[in-house]
Amino acid sequence: MKTDPFWTDQFPHPADLPVMANLPDQVDVAIIGSGYTGLNAARVLAKAGATVAVLERHTIGWGASSRNGGMATPGIKRPIKQIYAQYGRDYAHQFWQASLDAIDLIDQLVREEGIDCDWQRNGHIALAAKASHFESQNQSRQWLKDEFGHETTLVAPGDLHSEIGSNVYFGGLADNYSGGLQPAKYVFGLARAAAKHGVHLCENADVQRIERLPTRFLVHTSNGSGTQSVNAKEVLVATNGYTDRLVPALKPKIFPVGSYIIVTEPLPPDLQQKLSPKGRMFYTTQNFLHYFRLTPDGRMLWGGRNNLSVDLDPQQSARRLRASMTHAFPELADTPLTHTWTGQLGLTFDLMPHIGRVEGIHYAFGYCGHGLSIATYVGTEVGKLLAGQISRSPFQEISEDVRFFYRNRPWFLPFAAQYYRFKDRVG
Ligand SMILES: Cc1cc2nc3c(=O)[nH]c(=O)nc-3n(C[C@H](O)[C@H](O)[C@H](O)COP(=O)(O)OP(=O)(O)OC[C@H]3O[C@@H](n4cnc5c(N)ncnc54)[C@H](O)[C@@H]3O)c2cc1C
């Protein structure tokens, strides 16, 4: 079983991706991180006439943007009812609409930039892990319709076989707005689009220090054997789950959580049809949820958070994930797994993405495992803000939540994991 992501194994870093051997001397904007956030911001800025360098520690798209489940679903991680209760009706509508626009934005990008990434809007279904969750789903369906005019379909337990070939769920809530794609194809497509608009893509450019000059910044990078710097008017940190202490003031705002995925070998067409008759994206309703789908080439992809840590052994993760997968789909008990891998999510304490600025340095992050569409959108927003094309974003207006007990190391995660497992058992 391979321990690198299936997506990049299937579609490796294109040899002809135009990456620069050297950093440019000077740019308008230096962007740190080459995932959906950084590349979308870069694309918008370059189209607006700015000179932009994307600085990536590893290779383009190396982070979560080539490792994820490829599922784009409405909403952001924080439940929309909680957003409504905390920020009020007006903001709830802005955030909800942004989450729908984010999915439409993928449509637009794929079309405008000609990105071939197997994007299909087959919808998703949230699967009730308990009977009580199904009752809540019924209330949610009504509320989404009354408050936002958003249509979803409640699927009773007896009808679930039209959606999924499994007997372990208690019904579900289906939403046709969602879509799925091949993440590596998408991120490399975005990189190619950004380069076409003039963005300098710089790999092996590990940003180690940001030096403040009177009116600009000097961004120092290392490639292991030497150092290079780029002089930039503005700097954007787009490192989400890989945010470290490069800008110490950012560290307390976000912490990394591991997410883990396995895929099987391709399934026979009749089994694919039985397990996922509509080609939906699936996730379950617990705190420790599972997310799964068929890949475009007909494998079962099955993901989950395991114990929240970022360093679980991939073979051990595969054993755990296989056990939960075969609980849902006993037919897959003997199906060989081909890949097991992990990547880091960026969690904020309020489960909200944020756009902000500290010590003159811009940042955009905090998608909490929901970043395929939202990072695409927030990256685009921050690009437009920096280009002066828009003057505000709701993601920069809400306050941020930091906790006195977290400055550097997320020591509290094992305790949080136990707490949420307990809640899943009793809730
Ligand atoms: C296993 C997994 C499954 C997921 N599934 C889904 C899903 O199905 N749907 C969904 O919506 N979301 C999902 N997500 C979340 C989604 O992938 C992320 O929210 C999104 O990719 C974040 O994009 P980003 O550009 O902000 O960060 P990333 O793509 O993580 O990019 C950050 C980059 O910053 C680079 N970097 C960090 N520090 C430095 C430095 N000092 N110098 C230079 N470069 C640096 C890193 O190397 C990295 O490449 C999943 C995530 C994981 C890990």
The ligand as an SDF file (V2000), in Angstrom:
LIG
                    3D

 53 58  0  0  0  0  0  0  0  0999 V2000
   -7.0260   14.5720    4.1910 C   0  0  0  0  0  0  0  0  0  0  0  0
   -7.8030   15.8430    3.9410 C   0  0  0  0  0  0  0  0  0  0  0  0
   -9.1020   15.7510    3.4250 C   0  0  0  0  0  0  0  0  0  0  0  0
   -9.8360   16.9150    3.1620 C   0  0  0  0  0  0  0  0  0  0  0  0
  -11.0360   16.8010    2.5270 N   0  0  0  0  0  0  0  0  0  0  0  0
  -11.7120   17.9260    2.1650 C   0  0  0  0  0  0  0  0  0  0  0  0
  -12.8930   17.8320    1.3940 C   0  0  0  0  0  0  0  0  0  0  0  0
  -13.3020   16.7550    0.9340 O   0  0  0  0  0  0  0  0  0  0  0  0
  -13.5760   18.9800    1.1400 N   0  0  0  0  0  0  0  0  0  0  0  0
  -13.1250   20.1900    1.5670 C   0  0  0  0  0  0  0  0  0  0  0  0
  -13.8020   21.1950    1.3350 O   0  0  0  0  0  0  0  0  0  0  0  0
  -11.9510   20.3120    2.2250 N   0  0  0  0  0  0  0  0  0  0  0  0
  -11.2290   19.2090    2.5290 C   0  0  0  0  0  0  0  0  0  0  0  0
  -10.0330   19.3270    3.1760 N   0  0  0  0  0  0  0  0  0  0  0  0
   -9.5260   20.6830    3.4880 C   0  0  0  0  0  0  0  0  0  0  0  0
   -8.8940   21.3850    2.2760 C   0  0  0  0  0  0  0  0  0  0  0  0
   -8.0470   20.5010    1.6080 O   0  0  0  0  0  0  0  0  0  0  0  0
   -8.1120   22.6150    2.7820 C   0  0  0  0  0  0  0  0  0  0  0  0
   -8.9730   23.4390    3.5300 O   0  0  0  0  0  0  0  0  0  0  0  0
   -7.5320   23.4480    1.6350 C   0  0  0  0  0  0  0  0  0  0  0  0
   -6.8180   22.6450    0.7390 O   0  0  0  0  0  0  0  0  0  0  0  0
   -6.6370   24.5450    2.2190 C   0  0  0  0  0  0  0  0  0  0  0  0
   -5.9550   25.1820    1.1600 O   0  0  0  0  0  0  0  0  0  0  0  0
   -4.8040   26.2170    1.4890 P   0  0  0  0  0  0  0  0  0  0  0  0
   -4.2960   26.7390    0.1980 O   0  0  0  0  0  0  0  0  0  0  0  0
   -5.2980   27.2470    2.4530 O   0  0  0  0  0  0  0  0  0  0  0  0
   -3.6820   25.3840    2.2640 O   0  0  0  0  0  0  0  0  0  0  0  0
   -2.7610   24.1570    1.7720 P   0  0  0  0  0  0  0  0  0  0  0  0
   -3.2650   23.5420    0.5230 O   0  0  0  0  0  0  0  0  0  0  0  0
   -2.5750   23.2700    2.9420 O   0  0  0  0  0  0  0  0  0  0  0  0
   -1.3990   24.8640    1.3870 O   0  0  0  0  0  0  0  0  0  0  0  0
   -0.5410   25.4550    2.3490 C   0  0  0  0  0  0  0  0  0  0  0  0
    0.8780   25.3770    1.7900 C   0  0  0  0  0  0  0  0  0  0  0  0
    1.7230   26.2470    2.5490 O   0  0  0  0  0  0  0  0  0  0  0  0
    3.0240   25.7090    2.4490 C   0  0  0  0  0  0  0  0  0  0  0  0
    3.8690   26.3380    3.4860 N   0  0  0  0  0  0  0  0  0  0  0  0
    3.6820   26.3230    4.8320 C   0  0  0  0  0  0  0  0  0  0  0  0
    4.6420   27.0550    5.4490 N   0  0  0  0  0  0  0  0  0  0  0  0
    5.4570   27.5380    4.4720 C   0  0  0  0  0  0  0  0  0  0  0  0
    6.6430   28.3560    4.4720 C   0  0  0  0  0  0  0  0  0  0  0  0
    7.1750   28.8270    5.6250 N   0  0  0  0  0  0  0  0  0  0  0  0
    7.2200   28.6540    3.2870 N   0  0  0  0  0  0  0  0  0  0  0  0
    6.6890   28.2090    2.1150 C   0  0  0  0  0  0  0  0  0  0  0  0
    5.5680   27.4210    2.0590 N   0  0  0  0  0  0  0  0  0  0  0  0
    4.9700   27.1010    3.2260 C   0  0  0  0  0  0  0  0  0  0  0  0
    2.8180   24.2180    2.6700 C   0  0  0  0  0  0  0  0  0  0  0  0
    3.9100   23.4660    2.2050 O   0  0  0  0  0  0  0  0  0  0  0  0
    1.5180   23.9850    1.8850 C   0  0  0  0  0  0  0  0  0  0  0  0
    1.7700   23.4800    0.5780 O   0  0  0  0  0  0  0  0  0  0  0  0
   -9.2860   18.1950    3.4720 C   0  0  0  0  0  0  0  0  0  0  0  0
   -7.9980   18.2840    3.9870 C   0  0  0  0  0  0  0  0  0  0  0  0
   -7.2530   17.1230    4.2200 C   0  0  0  0  0  0  0  0  0  0  0  0
   -5.8700   17.2450    4.7790 C   0  0  0  0  0  0  0  0  0  0  0  0
  1  2  1  0
  2  3  1  0
  2 52  2  0
  3  4  2  0
  4  5  1  0
  4 50  1  0
  5  6  2  0
  6  7  1  0
  6 13  1  0
  7  8  2  0
  7  9  1  0
  9 10  1  0
 10 11  2  0
 10 12  1  0
 12 13  2  0
 13 14  1  0
 14 15  1  0
 14 50  1  0
 15 16  1  0
 16 17  1  0
 16 18  1  0
 18 19  1  0
 18 20  1  0
 20 21  1  0
 20 22  1  0
 22 23  1  0
 23 24  1  0
 24 25  2  0
 24 26  1  0
 24 27  1  0
 27 28  1  0
 28 29  2  0
 28 30  1  0
 28 31  1  0
 31 32  1  0
 32 33  1  0
 33 34  1  0
 33 48  1  0
 34 35  1  0
 35 36  1  0
 35 46  1  0
 36 37  1  0
 36 45  1  0
 37 38  2  0
 38 39  1  0
 39 40  1  0
 39 45  2  0
 40 41  1  0
 40 42  2  0
 42 43  1  0
 43 44  2  0
 44 45  1  0
 46 47  1  0
 46 48  1  0
 48 49  1  0
 50 51  2  0
 51 52  1  0
 52 53  1  0
M  END
$$$$
